[in-house]
Amino acid sequence: MTSISPVRLFVALSFIVGGAILASLLSQSGQQLMIVIATGALALFTVSQEPPVAPLPDPATLDRQRDQILNQGRWEAYREMIDPITDPILLVQNARVAAANPAATKILGNHILGEDVRIAIRHPAAADRLANPDAKHSGEPILLVGVGSADQRWELRIHALRQGLKLVQMSDRSSRHAAERMRTDFVANASHELRTPLAAIKGFLETLEDPKAGKDDATRARFLKIMYDEADRMQRLIEDLMSLSRIEAEKFELPSDKIDISHLVNEARDFFINNRGKKDKDIKVTLPTDIPRIYGDHAQLAQVLNNLLSNAFKYGRKGAPVRIDVAPNRAGTMLCLSVSDEGDGIAPEHIPRLTERFYRVDKGRSKSIGGTGLGLAIVKHISERHGGRMEITSEVGKGTTVSVLLPIATKAPTRTDTAS
């Protein structure tokens, strides 16, 4: 039998008492009886409509609902923590990617969420440590190559959290690897460049020690000239290496002297005419009136012009003039100094690497004309030290133009003056 709640019993009694009161107020006994019967029927009907009480869920269902709510809150908290991190971050549970920050989905794709982590990150050395919940994590990084792009290198670290959860962190080490490779290549190239002339000088000295070779004036003169050229080449290489070292040591010191670039251009032109055997027709100069001054180091900017003119004459067509043009850029914030030749030009695939130390498009030709492979690297470093930049444009069969853009001296120099 269904129990009646106290509230409903009170309502029923209220109807009965009310009906009796109404009956006493009426004079006709039939009406009194009808009212009492109706009131009692309504009270009993009201009491009988007690709704069934819903059964309480079992404890297992309550535990599941509670865990679901807690887990949802936990994942939201995790996402708030990992989303701002610039390194790719994954949260792995039961060998599947439970969460990933935007940096991770950008590299690995949006499809990784809910995916087996061994598919998201395909690497044999990382597979067991990523998927096995009992795997030990020593903190030593795992090197990944080719994730994202063929040249990218990543260090992957796995951190064990509570309840079998793993945090996977990927740190991009591509730039560090490139810098280490450049240092290694630099030492190897510098050693090779110095060893080659030294070996030539030593070989010719040994030859001249032979009395027969020493008495042959023509042979001796030819060997001595080669030895002199090799020694001169080695001296230029050492001077260029020392220049690079000085420029890098001063790269955070912006020059503060105001320089008139037209004087530098005229000085360089006169030097090549008076000391390098060039003629007026070999160098064409375009200098507009009222050239704004720049902040600069006179000696370093003279070295920039000397290197650019030397390259233009070395690689330009014989008899073709070299042009020097100076003009402000459209925004009026930078002064553009350009040196152009009419040579064979440079293929597009070589242009990005021209400022690398010892990089040569044609190694044989470069060495035969006395190039050290450091000229454009020096120009680039000097440009950057002045808060400017260097640009190279070339067309195969027509020639090459190297431009150096330097901030105009309108205010105290700062590194933010560099136009993008």
NORMO-V414414 format. One record per pair of residues at least 12 apart in sequence whose C-alpha atoms are under 10 Angstrom apart, sorted by the first residue. I is the first residue (numbers start at 1). J is the second residue. D is the distance in whole Angstrom. If there is no record, write none. Layout:
i=[I,I]
j=[J,J]
d=[D,D]
//
This chain:
i=[2,2,2,2,2,3,3,3,4,4,4,4,5,5,7,8,8,8,8,8,8,8,9,9,9,9,10,10,11,11,11,11,12,12,12,12,12,12,12,12,12,13,13,13,13,14,14,14,15,15,15,15,15,15,15,15,15,16,16,16,16,16,16,16,16,16,16,17,17,17,18,18,18,19,19,19,19,19,19,19,19,19,20,20,20,20,20,20,20,21,21,22,22,23,23,75,75,75,76,78,78,78,78,79,79,79,79,79,80,81,82,82,82,82,82,82,83,83,83,83,83,83,84,84,84,85,85,85,85,86,86,86,86,86,86,87,87,87,87,87,87,87,87,88,88,88,88,88,88,88,88,88,88,88,88,88,88,88,89,89,89,89,89,89,89,89,89,89,89,89,90,90,90,90,90,90,90,90,90,90,90,90,90,91,91,91,91,91,91,91,91,91,91,92,92,92,92,92,92,92,92,92,92,92,92,92,92,92,92,93,93,93,93,93,93,93,93,93,93,93,93,94,94,94,94,94,94,94,94,94,94,95,95,95,95,95,95,95,95,95,95,95,95,95,95,95,96,96,96,96,96,96,96,96,96,96,96,97,97,97,97,97,97,97,97,97,97,97,97,97,98,98,98,98,98,98,98,98,99,99,99,99,100,100,100,100,100,103,104,104,106,107,107,107,108,108,108,108,109,116,116,117,117,118,118,121,121,122,122,123,123,123,123,123,125,125,125,126,126,126,126,126,126,126,129,129,129,130,130,130,130,130,130,131,132,133,133,133,133,133,134,134,135,136,136,136,137,137,137,137,138,138,138,139,139,139,139,139,140,140,140,140,141,141,141,141,141,141,141,141,142,142,142,142,142,142,143,143,143,143,143,143,144,144,144,144,144,145,145,151,151,152,152,152,152,152,152,153,153,153,153,153,153,153,153,153,154,154,154,154,154,154,154,155,155,155,155,155,155,156,156,156,156,156,157,157,157,158,182,182,183,185,185,186,186,186,189,189,189,189,190,190,190,190,190,190,193,193,193,193,193,193,193,193,194,194,194,194,194,194,194,195,196,196,197,197,197,197,197,197,197,197,197,198,198,198,198,199,200,200,200,200,200,201,201,201,201,201,201,201,201,202,203,203,204,204,204,204,204,204,205,205,205,205,207,207,207,208,208,208,229,230,232,233,233,233,233,234,234,236,236,236,237,237,237,237,237,237,238,240,240,240,240,240,240,241,241,241,241,243,243,243,243,243,244,244,244,244,244,244,244,244,245,247,247,247,247,247,247,248,248,248,248,248,250,250,251,251,251,251,251,251,251,252,252,252,252,252,253,253,253,253,254,254,254,254,254,254,254,254,254,254,254,255,255,255,255,255,255,255,255,255,255,255,256,256,256,256,256,256,256,256,256,257,257,257,257,257,257,257,257,258,258,258,258,258,258,258,258,258,259,259,259,259,259,259,259,259,259,259,260,260,260,260,260,260,260,261,261,261,261,261,261,261,261,261,261,261,261,261,262,262,262,262,262,262,262,262,262,262,263,264,264,264,264,264,264,265,265,265,265,265,265,265,265,265,265,265,266,266,267,267,267,268,268,268,268,268,268,269,269,269,269,269,269,269,269,270,271,272,272,272,276,278,279,280,281,281,281,281,282,282,282,282,282,282,282,283,283,283,283,283,283,283,283,283,284,284,284,284,284,284,284,285,285,285,285,285,285,286,286,286,286,286,286,287,287,287,287,287,288,288,288,288,289,291,291,291,291,291,292,292,292,292,292,292,292,292,292,292,293,293,293,293,293,293,294,294,294,294,294,294,294,294,294,294,295,295,295,295,295,295,295,295,295,295,296,296,296,296,296,296,296,296,296,296,297,297,297,300,300,300,300,300,300,301,301,301,301,303,303,303,303,304,304,304,304,304,304,304,304,304,305,305,305,305,305,305,306,306,307,307,307,307,307,308,308,308,308,308,308,308,308,308,308,308,308,309,309,309,309,309,309,309,310,310,311,311,311,311,311,311,311,311,311,312,312,312,312,312,312,312,312,312,313,313,313,313,314,314,314,314,314,314,314,315,315,315,315,315,315,315,315,315,315,316,316,316,316,316,316,316,316,316,317,317,317,317,317,317,318,318,319,320,320,320,321,321,321,321,322,322,322,322,322,322,323,323,323,323,323,323,324,324,324,324,324,324,324,324,325,325,325,325,325,326,326,326,326,326,327,328,328,328,328,329,329,329,329,329,331,332,332,333,333,333,333,333,333,333,333,333,334,334,334,334,334,334,334,334,334,334,334,335,335,335,335,335,335,335,335,336,336,336,336,336,336,336,336,336,336,337,337,337,337,337,337,338,338,338,338,338,338,338,338,339,339,339,339,339,339,340,340,340,340,340,340,340,340,341,341,341,341,341,341,342,342,342,342,342,342,342,343,343,343,343,343,343,343,344,344,344,344,344,344,344,345,345,345,345,345,345,345,345,345,346,346,346,346,346,346,346,346,346,346,347,347,347,347,347,348,348,348,348,349,351,351,351,351,352,352,353,354,354,354,354,354,354,355,355,355,355,355,355,355,355,355,355,355,356,356,356,356,356,356,356,357,357,357,357,357,357,357,358,358,358,358,358,358,358,359,359,359,359,359,360,360,360,361,376,376,379,379,379,380,382,383,383,383,383,384,384,384,384,384,385,385,386,386,386,386,386,386,386,386,387,387,387,387,387,387,387,387,387,387,388,388,388,388,388,388,388,388,388,388,388,389,389,389,389,389,389,389,389,390,390,390,390,390,391,391,391,392,405,405,406,406,407]
j=[48,49,50,51,52,47,48,50,47,48,49,50,47,50,47,43,44,46,47,48,49,50,43,44,46,47,43,47,43,44,46,47,39,40,41,42,43,44,45,46,47,39,40,43,44,39,40,43,36,38,39,40,41,42,43,44,46,35,36,37,38,39,40,41,42,43,44,36,39,40,35,36,39,32,33,34,35,36,37,38,39,40,32,33,35,36,37,39,40,35,36,35,36,35,36,91,98,99,99,91,99,100,101,91,99,100,101,102,101,101,99,100,101,102,103,167,99,100,101,102,103,104,101,102,103,101,102,103,104,101,102,103,104,170,171,101,102,103,104,169,170,171,172,100,101,102,103,104,105,106,107,108,156,168,169,170,171,172,101,102,103,104,105,156,157,167,168,169,170,171,102,103,104,105,112,113,117,158,166,167,168,169,170,113,117,158,159,161,165,166,167,168,169,113,114,115,116,117,130,131,133,158,160,161,164,165,166,167,168,114,116,117,130,131,133,161,163,164,165,166,167,116,117,130,131,132,133,163,164,165,166,114,115,116,117,118,127,128,129,130,131,132,133,164,165,166,112,113,114,115,116,117,118,119,120,130,131,111,112,113,114,115,116,117,118,119,120,166,167,168,112,113,114,115,116,117,165,166,112,113,114,167,112,113,114,167,168,170,169,170,148,147,148,149,120,121,147,148,148,130,131,130,131,130,131,144,147,144,147,142,143,144,145,147,142,143,144,141,142,143,144,156,157,158,157,158,166,157,158,159,166,167,168,166,164,160,163,164,165,166,160,164,160,158,159,160,157,158,159,160,157,158,159,156,157,158,159,160,155,156,157,158,154,155,156,157,158,169,170,171,154,155,156,157,158,170,155,156,157,170,171,173,156,170,171,172,173,173,174,174,178,172,173,174,175,177,178,170,171,172,173,174,175,176,177,178,169,170,171,172,173,174,177,169,170,171,172,173,174,168,169,170,171,172,169,170,171,170,356,357,357,357,358,356,357,358,357,358,359,373,237,238,241,357,358,372,233,234,237,238,358,367,372,373,230,231,233,234,235,237,238,234,230,234,226,227,228,229,230,231,232,233,234,227,230,231,234,230,223,226,227,230,231,223,224,226,227,228,229,230,231,227,223,227,220,222,223,224,226,227,220,223,224,227,219,220,223,220,223,224,370,370,370,367,370,371,372,370,372,370,371,372,370,371,372,373,374,375,372,372,373,374,375,377,378,357,372,374,378,300,303,374,378,382,357,374,375,377,378,379,381,382,378,300,378,381,382,384,385,378,381,382,384,385,382,385,381,382,383,384,385,386,387,384,385,386,387,415,385,386,387,414,295,296,297,384,385,386,387,412,413,414,415,294,295,296,297,298,385,386,387,412,413,414,294,295,296,297,386,409,412,413,414,293,294,295,296,297,298,409,413,292,293,294,295,296,297,298,408,409,292,293,294,295,296,297,298,301,408,409,291,292,293,294,295,296,298,287,291,292,293,294,295,296,298,301,302,326,335,337,285,286,287,288,289,290,291,292,293,326,302,298,299,301,302,303,305,285,286,287,301,302,305,306,324,325,326,337,285,287,302,305,306,302,303,304,305,306,309,282,283,284,285,305,306,309,324,283,306,306,309,310,310,313,321,321,319,320,321,322,313,318,319,320,321,322,323,309,313,320,321,322,323,324,339,341,321,322,323,324,325,339,340,322,323,324,325,326,339,323,324,325,326,327,338,324,325,326,327,337,325,326,327,328,327,326,327,328,335,408,327,328,332,333,334,335,407,408,409,410,335,406,407,408,409,410,334,335,386,406,407,408,409,410,411,413,386,387,406,407,408,409,410,411,412,413,382,383,385,386,387,406,407,408,409,413,382,385,386,378,379,382,383,385,386,379,382,383,386,375,378,379,382,375,376,378,379,380,381,382,383,404,324,337,338,339,379,404,375,379,374,375,376,378,379,324,338,339,340,341,375,376,379,401,402,403,404,322,323,324,339,340,341,402,371,375,339,340,341,366,369,371,375,376,402,339,340,341,342,343,399,400,401,402,340,341,342,343,341,343,365,366,369,370,371,341,342,343,344,345,365,366,369,399,400,340,341,342,343,344,345,398,399,400,341,342,343,344,398,399,342,343,342,341,342,343,340,341,342,343,339,340,341,342,343,401,338,339,340,341,342,401,337,338,339,340,341,401,402,403,337,338,339,340,403,338,339,403,404,405,405,405,406,407,408,405,406,407,408,419,419,407,408,405,406,407,408,409,410,417,418,419,388,389,404,405,406,407,408,409,417,418,419,388,403,404,405,406,407,408,409,388,389,390,391,403,404,405,406,407,408,390,402,403,404,405,406,390,391,392,401,402,403,404,405,392,400,401,402,403,404,392,393,394,399,400,401,402,403,394,398,399,400,401,402,394,395,397,398,399,400,401,394,395,396,397,398,399,400,394,395,396,397,398,399,400,393,394,395,396,397,398,399,400,401,361,392,393,394,395,396,397,398,399,400,361,394,395,396,397,393,394,395,396,361,391,392,393,394,391,392,377,373,374,375,376,377,392,373,374,375,376,377,378,379,380,381,390,392,373,374,375,376,377,378,380,372,373,374,375,376,377,378,371,372,373,374,375,376,377,372,373,374,376,377,372,373,374,373,390,402,402,403,404,404,404,404,405,406,407,404,405,406,415,418,406,415,405,406,407,413,414,415,417,418,405,406,407,413,414,415,416,417,418,419,404,405,406,407,408,415,416,417,418,419,420,403,404,405,406,407,418,419,420,402,403,404,405,406,403,404,405,404,418,419,418,419,419]
d=[8,10,8,10,9,10,10,8,7,8,10,7,9,8,10,9,10,7,6,9,9,8,9,9,9,7,10,10,7,10,8,8,9,8,9,8,4,7,9,7,7,10,9,7,10,9,10,8,9,10,6,7,9,8,6,10,10,9,7,9,9,6,6,9,9,7,10,9,9,9,10,9,8,9,10,10,6,5,8,8,5,8,8,9,8,6,10,8,10,10,9,8,9,6,7,9,8,8,10,9,8,10,10,9,7,8,7,10,9,9,9,8,6,9,10,10,10,8,5,6,8,9,8,8,9,8,9,8,10,9,8,6,9,10,9,9,9,6,7,7,6,6,8,8,6,7,5,4,8,8,8,9,10,8,6,5,7,9,6,8,7,6,9,10,10,7,6,5,7,9,10,10,7,9,10,9,9,10,8,6,5,7,9,10,10,10,10,10,7,6,5,6,9,10,9,10,9,7,8,8,10,10,10,10,9,6,5,6,7,10,10,9,9,9,8,10,9,6,5,6,9,9,9,10,7,8,7,10,7,8,9,9,9,6,6,8,10,10,10,7,4,7,8,10,9,9,9,8,6,5,4,5,8,9,9,9,8,10,7,5,5,6,6,6,9,10,8,9,10,10,9,6,6,8,10,9,9,10,9,6,8,10,8,7,10,10,9,10,9,8,9,8,5,9,7,8,8,7,10,10,8,7,7,7,7,9,8,9,9,9,9,7,9,10,7,9,9,10,7,9,9,8,9,9,10,8,10,10,8,10,8,9,8,9,10,9,10,6,8,8,10,8,9,10,10,9,9,7,7,7,9,9,9,10,6,7,7,10,9,9,7,9,9,5,5,5,8,10,9,9,8,5,5,7,9,9,5,6,9,10,10,9,7,9,10,10,10,10,9,7,10,7,8,5,9,9,10,10,9,6,5,5,9,9,8,10,10,6,5,5,5,7,10,8,6,5,7,7,10,7,6,5,7,9,5,7,8,9,9,9,10,9,9,9,7,8,8,7,9,10,9,9,9,9,8,10,9,8,8,10,9,10,8,10,10,10,9,6,9,8,8,9,9,9,10,8,10,9,5,7,9,7,6,9,8,8,8,9,10,8,7,7,9,9,9,8,5,8,9,7,8,9,10,9,9,10,6,8,8,7,10,8,9,8,10,9,9,7,8,9,9,9,9,9,6,8,8,10,9,9,9,7,10,9,6,9,8,10,9,8,9,7,8,10,8,10,10,8,9,9,10,10,7,10,10,9,10,8,6,10,8,9,10,9,8,7,7,10,7,10,7,9,10,8,10,7,8,8,10,8,5,8,9,10,7,9,10,9,7,9,10,10,8,8,9,9,6,6,7,10,7,7,8,10,6,5,6,9,8,6,9,10,8,10,9,5,6,8,9,9,8,7,10,10,8,5,6,7,8,9,10,10,6,5,5,6,9,9,9,7,9,6,5,6,6,8,7,9,10,9,8,7,5,7,9,9,9,9,8,8,7,7,10,9,9,9,9,8,9,9,10,10,7,9,10,10,8,10,9,8,10,8,9,8,6,10,8,8,10,9,10,8,7,10,8,9,9,9,9,10,8,10,10,7,9,10,7,7,8,10,7,9,9,9,9,9,9,10,9,9,9,9,10,10,10,9,9,9,7,9,9,10,7,7,4,6,8,9,10,9,6,5,6,7,10,10,7,6,5,6,8,10,10,9,6,5,6,8,9,8,6,5,6,9,10,8,6,6,7,10,9,7,7,9,10,8,8,8,9,10,9,8,10,10,9,8,10,6,7,9,8,10,9,6,6,8,9,8,9,7,6,5,5,8,10,9,7,9,8,7,7,6,9,9,9,7,10,10,9,6,10,9,9,10,9,10,9,10,8,9,9,7,9,10,10,9,7,9,9,9,9,8,9,8,9,8,5,9,10,7,8,9,9,9,9,8,9,10,9,10,9,6,7,8,7,10,9,6,9,10,8,8,8,9,7,9,10,8,9,9,7,9,9,10,9,9,9,10,9,10,10,8,8,9,10,7,7,5,8,8,9,8,9,9,10,7,9,9,9,9,10,9,7,9,9,8,8,6,7,8,9,9,9,9,9,9,5,5,4,7,8,10,7,8,8,6,5,7,10,9,9,8,10,8,6,8,9,7,7,10,7,6,5,7,10,10,8,6,5,7,9,9,7,6,5,7,9,10,10,10,6,5,7,8,9,6,9,9,10,10,10,9,9,10,8,8,10,10,10,10,9,9,8,10,9,6,6,9,8,8,8,8,8,10,10,6,5,4,5,9,9,8,7,9,10,8,5,5,6,6,10,10,10,9,10,6,6,4,7,9,10,10,8,5,5,6,8,10,9,10,7,6,4,6,9,10,8,6,6,6,9,10,9,9,7,6,4,6,9,10,8,5,6,7,9,10,10,8,6,4,7,9,10,9,8,7,6,4,7,9,8,6,4,6,6,8,9,6,5,4,5,6,4,5,9,8,10,9,6,6,6,8,9,8,7,9,8,7,6,10,9,8,8,9,10,10,7,8,8,10,9,10,9,9,10,7,8,9,9,8,8,5,5,8,8,7,9,10,10,8,8,10,8,6,10,10,9,6,5,8,8,6,9,9,7,4,6,9,10,9,9,6,8,10,9,9,6,9,10,9,9,10,10,8,8,10,7,7,7,10,10,10,9,9,9,10,9,9,7,8,9,9,8,10,9,9,7,7,8,7,5,8,7,5,9,7,5,5,6,10,9,10,8,5,8,9,8,6,5,7,9,8,9,9,7,6,5,6,9,5,6,8,9,9,9,8,9,8]
//
